[in-house]
Amino acid sequence: MTAAAAIMSRTTAVREAASAAYTSGSAASSVGDDTLQKREQGMVVPDSFTHGSSAQRVKWFRRGFEAGTTNNCDTFGAGAAL
């Protein structure tokens, strides 16, 4: 398999996974800090979040998915207005 074919294969796999996650709505939300903390500690401590809440992760995932580019998922480059 050529390097280009390998990249296309991975890209297709990622798109299929993203499509399934978007359809189910559970992938991004299942790894939010609030969900993980509730599962592991039995309580949620928002001040200790390092990767965002489930709702925030779903919001940014959907922005990128709907735009078809990971550039729209860039929370660091988005600025405070978003």
N, C-alpha and C positions, 0 to 999 in steps of 0.2 A: 504494500500500500504506500502510495506517495505521501509526502508531507501534506500536500493540499487535500488529498482524499481523506487523510486522517483528521484534518481540521474540519472538513465538511461533515464527516461522520459525527464528531463531537458536537459540532454546532447543531446538527439535526437532533441529536439526543437531548441536548440542553433545551432546545425549543420544544420538543415533545414533553419533556418533564415540566417545563414552565407552563405549557398549555394545560397539562393535567392539573398542576398546582393552582393555576388561575381558575380553572373550572370548578375545582373542589373548594377553593378558598381556604384550605386548611394548612398548606405547607408553610407559608410565611407566618401565619398566626401561631402555628405550633411551636415556633422557636423564638417567640417574643420573650423578653425578660420577665414580663408579668406571668406568662404561662409557665415558664420554667421554674420561677420562684415558687409559684403556687403549688406546683407538682412536687418540688424538692423540699420546700420549707413549710408548706402549708399556709403561707402568708405572702403578701406582696409588699415590697419596699421600693416604691418608685424612685427615691433618691439614690438608690444603688444601681439603677439601670445603666448598662454600658453599651447595649446594642439596640435599644428601643423597645417599645411595647409591641404587642401583637398588632394593634391597630396601625401603629406607625410603620411597621415592617410591611404590612399588607398594602398600605398607601403607596409606599415607594416602589414595591415590587410591581404593583399595577401600573404606576406611571411609566416605568421602563417597559413593561410588557406591552402596554397599549401603544407606546411610541415605537416599539420594535428596536429599541437601542438601550444599552446599559448606561449611556450618558444621562438619560433621564432618571436613573436610579442613584445618581451621585449626590448623596446627602451632604457631603463636605463642600462640594462646589456650588450647591444650590443657593446658598445664602440664607440669611435669617428670615427673609420675606416668605419663603415657602414653608 
